Amino acid sequence: MKSLDTTIRHLLHQGTVIPAHPLALNSELKLDEQRQRMLTRYYMASGAGGVAVGVHTTQFEIRKPEFNLLEPVLKLAAEEIERAGLQQPFIKVAGIVGPTDAALKEAQLAVEYGYHLGLVSMGGLHAYTEAELIKRAEKIAEIIPVFGFYLQPAVGGRILSYEFWRDFADIPNVQAIKIAAFNRYQTLDVVRAVCNSARRNEIALYTGNDDNIVADLITPYRFNIDGKPVEKRFVGGLLGHWAVWTKKSVELFHAIKRSVAEGNKDIESLLSTGIEVTDMNAVIFDAVHAFKGCIAGIHEVLRRQGLMEGIWCLNPDEVLSPGQSEEIDRVYKLYAHLTDDTFVKTFLEKEKTIA
């Protein structure tokens, strides 16, 4: 069983910003290696504490035989992180999906490229019982430390019971759980399950609720467990939303951390900012069309900034929805203080100098 490095575990539990890494393609739907590497450098330059590669934002289609891009994207990100020679820890998370045998191969591949954790999705496995999903997770955990993932049904996930998450939390090598249920009730199921586990202090909670980022990071979850008060907080986020305007997301994250440490100082202002972030996310993720344009929306922001050449996706149906571009115009005008275009411009100028 691969254990988690001490410095990585400390950062994971301290909490950090982990963007979900997009896939940079050219007009021929081939991997744009130069821009793929540049995106990884952008996230490091923005102050993120890690990246998640091979996840939903990277496009699940990378695993199809006709594309076969899972290993290349894992490799490119790992190489750029190694090349950067960072003086501080940086968490590498690899997405792990599919039936048990395929998931185990992906876990082994992630270990081969030096990834610290596997983000284990239960999506697309509707034929599996919850007990079978637990056995699958246990087998993966024997290969790589596990980052659990509650993915919302609108983008391929499934509803999972409190009992499932209670059993999941007891798996010895589960180190963190990303909750992306986009639902308060289901989010509560996971947090309550972790709090009821003897391993509650060994599991870091990360928000994946892109619709509720700030509130998740501010809120203390408190339960009476066997007559004793137990509190658990979301310490960080692993988010598709943080794949764009990342520099500002990092700044906001640290402002939230300071507020919590200082007894919820400026909480009203932060909650107001949280509504602005949710408005931006609704547009990027195309909530009005059931998230159909969520990946294309991320790409469109990166394209406008010059970090991507185009918004091409492997799935031809992954395109901007009608009116989505205009809505991106709207939130850009309203919330310029939450965008990092100036930072990106400087970053790209430095990239040209290096090249």
N, C-alpha and C positions, 0 to 999 in steps of 0.2 A: 504493500500500500504506500503510495507516494504521499508524503506529508507536506504540509505547507511551510515554506520558509518563514522563520521568525519575523523578519522585517516586513515581509509581505502580509503576514497575519496581523501584525500591529497596525499597518496602514489600513487594511481591510476593516478592522474593528474601530479604528479611529474615524474612518469614513472619508470618502473621497469622491471625485467626479470621474465617472467611467463612461465616455461616449461609446455608443454602438457604431461601429465602423462601417461606412458605406462602401459600395463597390464602384470604382471608377472604370467606365467603359469608353471605348471610342465608337464612332459611328457604325463600325462593322460589328459591334457587340463583342469585341475582343477586349481583354483586360488591358487597360491603360496603365502599364506598370509605373511610369513616371509619376502620374497623378495619384495612383494608389499609394505610392511611397510618400508623396508630398502630403497627403491627408494625414498619414500617421505622424509626420513631422509637425503638422499644424496642431494636432491634439497635444503633442508634447510641449510645443511652444506656448500653447494656451494655458498651460499649468494643470492639465488633467492629471489624475493619478493613475490612469490605466486606460486600456481600450478593450473592447469586446469585439472579436472578429469571428466571422462565420455565423453570425446571428441573423435575426429577421431583417435588420436594416442592411445587412450585407447581401441579402436576397437568398432565400432557401434554395433557389434554382441552381446555385453554384454547384450543388451536389449531383446534378443530372449528368449522366455520362457524356452527353453531347457538349457540355461546357467543362466539366471536370476542373473547377476552379477553387475548390475548398483548400487543397494543399498549397497552391500558389499564393492565395491571400494570407493564409496563416504564416507562410514562409516570409513573405515580403514585410509584413508588420513586425515579425520577430527580428528580422535583419535590421530594420530601421531603428528599432528600440535598442538593439545591441550596439549599433553603430553610433548612436547618440552619446553613449558613455555617460548616462545620467548619474548624478551624484546622490540621488535619492531613489527609493524603491518605486517601481512602476509596475502595476498589476496587469498581467496578460491573461485575458479570459478568452477561451475558445468555445464557440457554440457547439453543442452536441445534440443531435436530433436523430429521429428515426427508430426503427425496431431495434431490439436489444443487440443483435449481432453487429449491425451497422454502427450503432452508437458506441459499442466497445472499440471498434476500429477507429472511430473518430477520436475517442479518448486517448488511444495509443498514439495517434498522429499528433495530437495536441501536446502530449508529453515529449514526443520526439523533437518538437520545435520549441520546447522550453516554456510552454504555457503553464501558469500557476494553478488555474482553476478551469473546470469545464462547466459552462452554463447549460444545464440539462433541461431541455424543453420536453414537456409531455404532449405537445401539440401533434396532431395528425395520427394519434394512436388510439382512436376511438374504440377499436376492437379489444384493447387491453382493459382488464379490470384494474381497479385501483391497487389491489394486491399485487398484480403483475407489474404495474408501474413501480411499486416499491422495490420489488426484486430486481428490476432493471436498474434502478438507481443504486441499489446496493452493489451490483456488479460493476457499475461505472466507478463508484467510490473506491473500489479496490484498485483502480488504475490511476485516478486523478482526484484531487480534492474537488468536491461538488459545490457548485453555486446553483441552488434550486431556482426554478423559473415558473411563475404562474402567469401564463400567457392568456390574454383575453380571447374569447371565442371568435370575435369579429375578424381576427387575423390568423385563425387556425388553431387556437387553444381550445381548452375544454374546462367545464366547471368541475372542480375537485372539492371533496368534502373536508370538513374540519378534521375528521378522523384520518384522512389521507395525510394531511399536513402534520398531524400529531405523530404518526408513524414515520413520516419523512424526517422530521426533526431528530428522531432518535438514531438515525443512521450515523455511525461514528465519524465518517469523513465528510459530512455535510458542514461546510464552513460559512455559508451565507445563503440567503434566499432573496431573489428579486421578485417583488410583487408587482405585476403589470396586469392586474385584473380589471382596472378601470372601473372598480365597483367597491363601494365602502363596505358592504356586507362581506364580500369575499376577501377583501384585504383584512378585515377584522378576524376572519376565520384563521388566517395564517398567523397573524401576530399572537392571537390567543393560544393557538396550538404550540407555538414556540415557547411562549411563557409558561405553558404547562409541562414542558419537557425539562428533564434534568440537565439537558445540554443547552439550555437557553442562553447561558453566558458564553457559549462557544460558537454561537451562530450570529452573524451580523446581518441586519435587515437593510436591504437597499430598495428604494422606490424605483419602480418601473412605470408607475402611474403618471404618465406624461400629462394627464389632465389635472393633476393635483400635486405637483412637485413641491411647491413651497410649503403648503399645509402639511404634507407628509413629513417633511424634514423638521417642522416646528413641533408637531404634536407628540406629547408623551402618552403612551398606551399603558394604562395601569389596571391591574387585575388583582383580586384577592385569591391567592393560590394556597390552599390548605391553611387558611387563617393568617397568611402573611402577604403583605403587599409586594407585588412584582411589577417593575416598570421596564418597558422596552421602547426604544426609539429607532426610527430609520436613521442610520448614521451617514448614508450617502445615497447616490443614485447611479443606476446603470440604465441609460436612457437614449432612445433614438433622438429625442428632442435636443439632447446635448451634443449631437453630431453637428449642429449648426450654432453659430453665434457662441462658440464654446468659451472664448475668453470671458465674455460677459456672464456666462453660466458659472464659471469658476469664481468670479468675483462675487456673484450673488450667493453662491454656496458658502463662501467664507463669511459673508455678512450674516447669513442665517446661523452659522456655527457660533459666531461671536454673540449674536443675540441670545441664543439658548444658554451659552456659558454665563451671560450677564443677567440671567433671570428674565428672559423674554423681553429684553429691551428692544424698542422699536418694532414690536410685534405687529401693531396695526399697520404701519407702513409696509412691512414685509408681506402681510396678508394681502394688502392692496396690490403690491407688485405681483403677488402670486396669481391674482385674477388677470393681470396683463399677460403673464406668461401663459396662462391657460388659453386666453384669447389667441395668442400667437400660435400655440400648439394646435388649437382647433383648426386653424387655417393650414398650417404645414401638414398636419396629419389627415386633413380632409374629413373631419368628423361628420360633416353634413352629408357626405356620401358614404357613410359607414366605413371610413378609412381606406377607401379604394385608392386614393392618390397619395397615401402617406409616404411611400418611398420616393415617388416622383417629386413630392413637395420638398423633401429634404434635399434632393438633387438640385431642384430649381434654385434654392437659396445658395447652395454651394456654386452653382453655375454663375449666378449673378455676381458672386464675389470673385470669380476667377479660379476657384479651387477645382472645379470640374469643367470639362469642355462642353458637356451636354447632359441631358437628364435621362439618357437611354437606360433601359432595364432589360434583363434577360427575358422577362415575361412581357410580351408585346401589349398586354392589357394594363401594365403598370405605367400609366400616363397621368398627367394632370387632369383633374376633372373640370368640367365647364365652370368657369368663374373662379377657379382656384388661383390662377395667376393674379387676377385683379384683387382678390382677397389678400394675397401676399403683399401687393402694393399697399393695401390699406394698413396692415399691421406694421409694415416698414415705416410708414409715415407717422403712425400713432406712437410707436414704441422704439424710436430710434435709439433711445438710451439703453435699450436691451440688445442692440445689435453690435457687432464687432467689426464692421466693414473697414474702419480706419486701421485697426490692428492687422486685419488680413492684408490690406494694401501694403503695409510696411513689411509684413511677413513675406509676401510675394516678391517684393523688391529685393529682399535679402536672398531669397531663393535664386533669383536671376544672377545676383552677384556671385553666389557660390557656384552656380552652373557655368 
